[in-house]
Amino acid sequence: MKRSSAIESRFEFKTMHGPENLAKCYTKKLLLLLCLTLLLPACLSKKEYSEEEMQRLMDAELQRKITEYRRAKITACQEEAFRQATKIVDSLVIAEAYFDRDTLARPPKPIKPEEKAPEIKGPDTIQLKPLFEGKRKKVKVDTLLKKTKKDTTSRKKN
């Protein structure tokens, strides 16, 4: 039993301290060391400023912020003025176009010339013939005309 635990511990030691794990371990340590070397000088190089220097630095920063604010405000005001001027110009152009349009009425349609019936001249004219040839029945009395006459005479009596 003791032998197997010794073999296992050797196996664990080999797997834990293989070349991959060593590289990981050293890279972490190197990164930590690099960060410390970069941050340490930044913390140690603190310069002490006198009251006049502090006031001068604060005034310079305040002036920089004031000029930046003024520049931004002037730019915004110019953009707004340009937007309003564009609206006014557009409405003036539309109004001018509306009042300059042609307001005359449409002219009336021209009168058509009278058409004369064409005169047919020459030997190529065709004589008219009856459509149906044969015996035609002749209607003696128009029945519709007879009925309408009766209706008008009966109405006059009433």
Secondary structure, DSSP 8 states (H G I E B T S, - for coil): -HHHHHHHHHHHHHHHTSHHHHHHHHHHHHHHHHHHHHHHHHHH------HHHHHHHHHHHHHHHHHHHHHHHHHHHHHHHHHHHHHHHHHHHHHHHHHTS--------------------STT------SS-S------S-HHHHHHHHHHHHHHH-
